[in-house]
């Protein structure tokens, strides 16, 4: 059965994620309203600006229904700002910022620096075969710490940030600091589709 996977379409790399999902055999759907959550087998939370996405989710009446769906077991993949949205705890955010939560981790916003500090680099990621991924980091967060239920999938391998966690999984929730949708490499999306299908069976 072909899974239907939504992409939160309030801001960020929506088209790129939809295209990546289609390439790996899922049916993609933009999600802007609560009714569009119906029938989803999973959802992608794209990059963007996490505080703006939080405000837009509230304005569109999506935050509480989406939080409830995740709590009920809806698989989710968050990239960059989406990683922040899936974190239980956030550092360096505004006092009123709220997340959807679900992954027992502490994430630091803009940990790698401002836009001018954006960079690209190879990332070895557990669960992804075929050699390193090419990671695109844009004002990216990193994970400061994780709880015992969280599996660390990837860390920065070189430079000043060597050792920092940049990909994690907890159950059916997956998150990366980087943007695989920008590279044409579908392996992270393939991993997420496998997670979705595991949940379906």
N, C-alpha and C positions, 0 to 999 in steps of 0.2 A: 504494500500500500504506500502511495506517495504521501509523505507528510506535508501538511500545510503549516508553514512557518511565517509568522508575522515579523515585520520590522517596524519598530516604533518610529513613526514618520513625522515627528515634531521638529526635528533639526538633525543635521549631520549627514552621514554618508548613506542615505537611504537607498538610492538607486544602485550604488555599488554593492551593497549587501544583498539586495533583491537579485541582482544579476549573478552574484556568487552562489546564492542558494539554488537558483535555477540550473546553473552549470553542474551542480553536484546532485541533481535529481530531486530537489524539493520544489513544492509549489509556494512561491513567495506572495505575501500580501502586505500592503501598507496598513498600518494601524494608527488611527488618530482619535478614534472614539471607542467608548466602552463596548458598543455592539460588535465592533470589529474584532474583539477578543474571542467571540463565539466560534467554536469549531477549530481553534488553533491547537496544534500539537507542540508548538514551541514558539519562542519569540526572541528576536535579536534586538538588543539595545545598542544603537550605534554610537560612534564618536560624536562629539559636538562640545557643548559647554554645559557641564553637569548642573550648575545652578540654574541656568536658563531652562534646561530640560525639566528640572524639578518644578519650576514655576509653570511651565507650559502643561505638564501633566496635571497639575492642580486645576489650571484654567479649563482644560478640556475634560475634566472629570474622570481622568484615567488613573490617577495615582493609587487611590484606594482599591479600585477593582483589580488593577494589575498587581498590587501588593498581595491581595487576597488570592489571585490566581497562582502567583509564585508560591505562596504558602501552601496551596493545595497540590503543588507538585508540577506546575507547568515548567518544562525545561526552558532555560534562558541562556543566551550567550551575550555577554557585554564586552565591547571593545572600547578601550580608552575611557571616555566619559561613561560608557555603559558599565565598565568595571567599577567605577565609583558608585553608580546607582545600585549595584548588587552588593556593595560592601555594608557590613553592619556598623562599621565605624570609619569616620573620615577625619583626617587631619588637614589643617590649613584651609578649611572651608568657612564660609560665612556662618554666623551663629544660627541663622534660621534655615540652613540647608538641611533637607531630609533626604534619605535614600529609600529605595525599595527594600534593601537588605536581602538577606538570605545566605550570604557567604560569611562565615565567621572569620573576618579579616579586618585589619586596619589598613586603609589606603591613604597615601599622601597625595593630595592634588598637586598638579604641575611640578612633580618631584624632580623631573629632569631639567626644569628651567622653563623660561618663557618661549614664545614662538621661535625666536632666533636660535634657541638651543635645540630645536628639533633635529633629529638625526635618523640614520638608517643603519642597521647592522644585522648580522646573522644571529639566529636564535635556535638553539637545540631544544625541542619541545617534546616531552614525553607524550606518548599516544599518537604521535605524528611520524609516520615512516618516511623514508626517502631523503634523509639528510636535513640540514638546517633550513629553517624558514628565513626569508628576508623580512626583517621587522622594520616597520615604519613607525617611528615614535614622534608624535606631534603634541607638544605641551602635555606629555604623558604622565600618568600617575605611576607609582610603584607600590608594592605591598610591603608594609612595614613589619607586620606579623600576622600569623594565621593560627587558628584554633586546631585542635587535634583531628577534627573531621575533614580538614581541608588538605587536598593533595597539591603539592607544588609541582607544576609542570615545566616551568622554565625560569631561568635566571639570566641576568645580563652576564656575559662572559668576559668582557674586556672593558678597560677604561675606568674612570673614576667611580662609576656605578656598579662595577663588577660585584656579583653576588646578590644584587637586588632581585627580588621576585617580580616577574612580569607576566606570569600565566599561572592560573590556579583552576582547580575544579573541586566542587563540593556536591556530591550526588549528581543531580541533573542540571546543575548550574556551572557554567564555564565562563571564564573571564580572562582577557588579555589586555596588557597595557598598550599593545601595538595594534596596527590597522592591517590585517591580512586582506581585507577587501580592496586595498589599493594596489596590490601587487600582481593580481591575476593568479596567485597560488591558492587553490581551493582547499588545501588540506585541513585548515582549521575549521572551515565550514563543513567539510566531510566528517570531521570528528564530531561536530555538533549534531549533524544529521544522525550519526550513529547513536548518540546519546538520546536523541528524540525517539528513534526507533526502539531503543532498549526500553524506554518508558512506555511505548505503545504495546509491547508484548507482555 
